[in-house]
Amino acid sequence: MSEPILSISGLSKTYKGGVKALDDVQLDIRKGEIFALLGPNGAGKTTLIGAVCGLVRPTAGTISAFGHDLAIDWRAARARIGLVPQELSTDMFETVYRAVSYSRGLFGHPPDKARIEEVLRSLTLWEKKDSQIRELSGGMKRRVLIAKALAHEPELLFLDEPTAGVDVDLRKDMWKQIAALRERGTTIILTTHYIEEAEEMADRVGIIRKGQILMVDDKDAIMQRMGRTEAVIELSEPLAELPASIAEFPVELREDGQELCYRGGDGAGGGREDVARLTKALIAAGIDYRGIDIHDSSLEDIFVGLVSEQEAAQ
């Protein structure tokens, strides 16, 4: 396996007053991947991004990007990193074209009209190039932030809540834009509150809570290892207790014996096969039912469950 494009080791950040925003974070990012960092508000996502982008000074630990130690040679590394911040921090009276061109110059790149046009067209902003940013919709302003980050042709792009505050249709359109960036070879790290966003796009997922990384793995591996099937079977007649043939399954009676709830299997579909066997066992035992509601875990279910388990353990 090739060297990671970004390597974070033992990264910690404690603010005045003793608030620990990051706690011994270890993380490697692979070239060309989309990595989603998930966590509740205050988990440390934005602080982590700020540390890599030079906006936050770590208390301890090391950050290496493109083989450069950011504590020693941050200019060389930072020139290859783009950041789309969560907040709309740009001059609202500037035109789209000038704002994006200025961002390119900030990183020492010479003017390049063709590059600016390419970026604006790719984000459906070319027709708005002469508009002041204040005149744009929220979604278009978000696109301007992405254009500004892409102007200097970064190899590693941070997207901090890239679709916050935009409608569902525009969010899905921006997913396509992000996927297109990856196709062109850009490595992408995104934080998001919309876990469906990570489920849709990410190759790998990291979960952070209270400054600590709880898990990092391929998205599909997480789904298979931690995914579950839940089935609620509405019984025709209430049961006082489960027959032995049914009690062998991971089930429990609920609603005064009116419902049978199954939780088991994994993200590979084994749970649904188990439910099919369960229904056959019910019929064989002479137990009739009126309906079944079956549901496979989403990444959000797994995320919420993992964070809840960690809170309960502390």
Secondary structure, DSSP 8 states (H G I E B T S, - for coil): ----SEEEEEEEEE-TTS-EEEEEEEEEE-TT-EEEEE--TTSSHHHHHHHHTTSS--SEEEEEETTEETTT-HHHHHTTEEEE-SS--S-TTSBHHHHHHHHHHHTT----HHHHHHHHHHTT-GGGTTSBGGGS-HHHHHHHHHHHHHTT--SEEEEESTTTT--HHHHHHHHHHHHHHHHTT-EEEEE-S-HHHHHHH-SEEEEEETTEEEEEEEHHHHHHHH--EEEEEEESS--SS--HHHHTSSEEEETTTTEEEEEE--TTTHHHHHHHHHHHHHHHTT--EEEEEEEE--HHHHHHHHHHHHHHH-
